[in-house]
Amino acid sequence: MVIDNHDDQPRPSADRSALSRRLFLQVSAVGVSAGLVAGCSSAGSSGRAEAEIPDWTAADIPAQHGRRVLVTGGNGYPEDDRSGLGYQDALALARAGADVTIASRNQARGEEAVRRIRADAPGSKVRFERLDLSNLTSVRAFGARMRASGQGLDMLINNAGVMGRFHRRVSVDGFERVFATNTLGHFALTALLLPVLRKGREPRVVWVSSMRMSDALPFDDLQLERNYDYAAAYDNSKLANLLLAFELERRSKASGWGVSSLASHPGVARTNLIPDGPGLNSREGWRFRMLPFLFQPAAQGALAILYAATSPQAMAGGYYGPKGFQGLRGLPGVASVPAAAQDRWSAATLWASLERLGQVSFG
Ligand SMILES: NC(=O)c1ccc[n+]([C@@H]2O[C@H](COP(=O)([O-])OP(=O)(O)OC[C@H]3O[C@@H](n4cnc5c(N)ncnc54)[C@H](OP(=O)(O)O)[C@@H]3O)[C@@H](O)[C@H]2O)c1
């Protein structure tokens, strides 16, 4: 079913600044409720609460020389006052000496991202590989190439993501596009890369979630065939990714894979996610245009991801996000885990569904 949400159209106003102030408070309230709802906890899959993190910036990234890193969705170089989070991760890691592969669909943008990173960090090791997460054939081919290289992988950052458009779209494999890209594609990629991750040194997988996520996954309609809504599609995918982060950590520990799984979210950052997704006339797009001060620079949004990926203090099974202003912006802190993401039945059910739909296995 197709739902066009006409409520999402921008509303003209004679007093933009007063309206901006009002909306800022409303959006802030959303941030407060996202952080303080009953059942939220700062403990990730370990069940242990973590101490707050002292101020941490990109300057604190430990040397990454010799570490092989894969960042999905790393080709969003700065343009039009915005930039992809994956690009900022790749840039910071390349500056720290890592051997970085960025992987996404657009070859030209990928090559330009590589050129810019090399110009910014001369001598850095960075390359681009094509990968379409929404296409399982592409994911399998990518996984096969990585395995055939014979090398290990030390860090996988499952960063790429899309927000849905108003109308439901399906991937070449017939899955709802947001589900296919954000969740199924990353799950299949991680499963296919498990052998190379196991060859890595202190390997970590970092999943990128969001402060906004669903209260529960609709297991009877994961593809939203009956009731599509672009916001629900995105919010489901971000809950799914947090469930997967914790489930991977539990399974890795139980099976002795030696791979640490962590989760992070960037707060709210100025990227291409909204313009390329529901667009500038959506509810999100309206905030993007009218409340620019709410959206922190992508380089700052990327810090929580980088903390999870590189800090020796980041805990396997931990969840990290900005610690400033209700978790919406600022330096990395310990993020609150919503009750829905702690639900082990949902995690195991999702895992089994994705193994079946993606025809992949971590076994
Ligand atoms: N920005 C925020 O405020 C915010 C908040 C919470 C969470 N996040 C999360 O942060 C992550 C990064 O998003 P962003 O904000 O940086 O958005 P972005 O600027 O739109 O970047 C998205 C990246 O994903 C890649 N991508 C999209 N579809 C893909 C596919 N099928 N296969 C491979 N790569 C694909 C894009 O490259 P190609 O188009 O070339 O493939 C691009 O590099 C996402 O997981 C998002 O959900 C963002």
The ligand as an SDF file (V2000), in Angstrom:
LIG
                    3D

 48 52  0  0  0  0  0  0  0  0999 V2000
   22.4360   12.0080    9.5370 N   0  0  0  0  0  0  0  0  0  0  0  0
   21.8200   11.7440   10.6820 C   0  0  0  0  0  0  0  0  0  0  0  0
   21.3550   12.6570   11.3900 O   0  0  0  0  0  0  0  0  0  0  0  0
   21.6810   10.3260   11.1180 C   0  0  0  0  0  0  0  0  0  0  0  0
   21.0060   10.0990   12.3270 C   0  0  0  0  0  0  0  0  0  0  0  0
   20.9140    8.8020   12.7790 C   0  0  0  0  0  0  0  0  0  0  0  0
   21.4870    7.7700   12.0620 C   0  0  0  0  0  0  0  0  0  0  0  0
   22.1240    8.0220   10.8810 N   0  0  0  0  0  0  0  0  0  0  0  0
   22.7120    6.8870   10.1570 C   0  0  0  0  0  0  0  0  0  0  0  0
   24.0220    7.1970    9.7110 O   0  0  0  0  0  0  0  0  0  0  0  0
   24.3480    6.3700    8.6000 C   0  0  0  0  0  0  0  0  0  0  0  0
   25.0150    7.2130    7.5180 C   0  0  0  0  0  0  0  0  0  0  0  0
   24.0510    8.0660    6.9640 O   0  0  0  0  0  0  0  0  0  0  0  0
   24.3450    9.5730    6.5590 P   0  0  0  0  0  0  0  0  0  0  0  0
   23.5300   10.3990    7.4590 O   0  0  0  0  0  0  0  0  0  0  0  0
   25.7990    9.8030    6.4550 O   0  0  0  0  0  0  0  0  0  0  0  0
   23.6450    9.5940    5.1450 O   0  0  0  0  0  0  0  0  0  0  0  0
   24.1760    9.8960    3.6750 P   0  0  0  0  0  0  0  0  0  0  0  0
   24.9720   11.1520    3.6540 O   0  0  0  0  0  0  0  0  0  0  0  0
   22.9600    9.8350    2.8090 O   0  0  0  0  0  0  0  0  0  0  0  0
   25.1420    8.6870    3.3420 O   0  0  0  0  0  0  0  0  0  0  0  0
   24.6260    7.4070    3.0600 C   0  0  0  0  0  0  0  0  0  0  0  0
   25.7000    6.5630    2.4270 C   0  0  0  0  0  0  0  0  0  0  0  0
   25.1490    5.2610    2.2050 O   0  0  0  0  0  0  0  0  0  0  0  0
   25.4700    4.8550    0.8850 C   0  0  0  0  0  0  0  0  0  0  0  0
   24.4330    3.9440    0.3970 N   0  0  0  0  0  0  0  0  0  0  0  0
   23.1040    4.1850    0.2190 C   0  0  0  0  0  0  0  0  0  0  0  0
   22.4980    3.1150   -0.2940 N   0  0  0  0  0  0  0  0  0  0  0  0
   23.4600    2.1570   -0.4320 C   0  0  0  0  0  0  0  0  0  0  0  0
   23.4660    0.8370   -0.9360 C   0  0  0  0  0  0  0  0  0  0  0  0
   22.3480    0.2560   -1.4230 N   0  0  0  0  0  0  0  0  0  0  0  0
   24.6230    0.1400   -0.9430 N   0  0  0  0  0  0  0  0  0  0  0  0
   25.7660    0.6990   -0.4890 C   0  0  0  0  0  0  0  0  0  0  0  0
   25.8320    1.9480    0.0120 N   0  0  0  0  0  0  0  0  0  0  0  0
   24.6910    2.6740    0.0160 C   0  0  0  0  0  0  0  0  0  0  0  0
   25.5190    6.1480    0.0680 C   0  0  0  0  0  0  0  0  0  0  0  0
   26.3450    6.0200   -1.0960 O   0  0  0  0  0  0  0  0  0  0  0  0
   25.7440    5.6140   -2.5480 P   0  0  0  0  0  0  0  0  0  0  0  0
   24.4920    6.4110   -2.7290 O   0  0  0  0  0  0  0  0  0  0  0  0
   26.8300    5.9150   -3.5340 O   0  0  0  0  0  0  0  0  0  0  0  0
   25.5060    4.1490   -2.4810 O   0  0  0  0  0  0  0  0  0  0  0  0
   26.1760    7.0870    1.0890 C   0  0  0  0  0  0  0  0  0  0  0  0
   27.5840    6.9580    1.0290 O   0  0  0  0  0  0  0  0  0  0  0  0
   23.0390    5.7160    8.1570 C   0  0  0  0  0  0  0  0  0  0  0  0
   23.0200    4.3820    8.6150 O   0  0  0  0  0  0  0  0  0  0  0  0
   21.9740    6.5280    8.8790 C   0  0  0  0  0  0  0  0  0  0  0  0
   20.8190    5.7770    9.1490 O   0  0  0  0  0  0  0  0  0  0  0  0
   22.2300    9.2800   10.4000 C   0  0  0  0  0  0  0  0  0  0  0  0
  1  2  1  0
  2  3  2  0
  2  4  1  0
  4  5  1  0
  4 48  2  0
  5  6  2  0
  6  7  1  0
  7  8  2  0
  8  9  1  0
  8 48  1  0
  9 10  1  0
  9 46  1  0
 10 11  1  0
 11 12  1  0
 11 44  1  0
 12 13  1  0
 13 14  1  0
 14 15  2  0
 14 16  1  0
 14 17  1  0
 17 18  1  0
 18 19  2  0
 18 20  1  0
 18 21  1  0
 21 22  1  0
 22 23  1  0
 23 24  1  0
 23 42  1  0
 24 25  1  0
 25 26  1  0
 25 36  1  0
 26 27  1  0
 26 35  1  0
 27 28  2  0
 28 29  1  0
 29 30  1  0
 29 35  2  0
 30 31  1  0
 30 32  2  0
 32 33  1  0
 33 34  2  0
 34 35  1  0
 36 37  1  0
 36 42  1  0
 37 38  1  0
 38 39  2  0
 38 40  1  0
 38 41  1  0
 42 43  1  0
 44 45  1  0
 44 46  1  0
 46 47  1  0
M  CHG  2   8   1  16  -1
M  END
$$$$
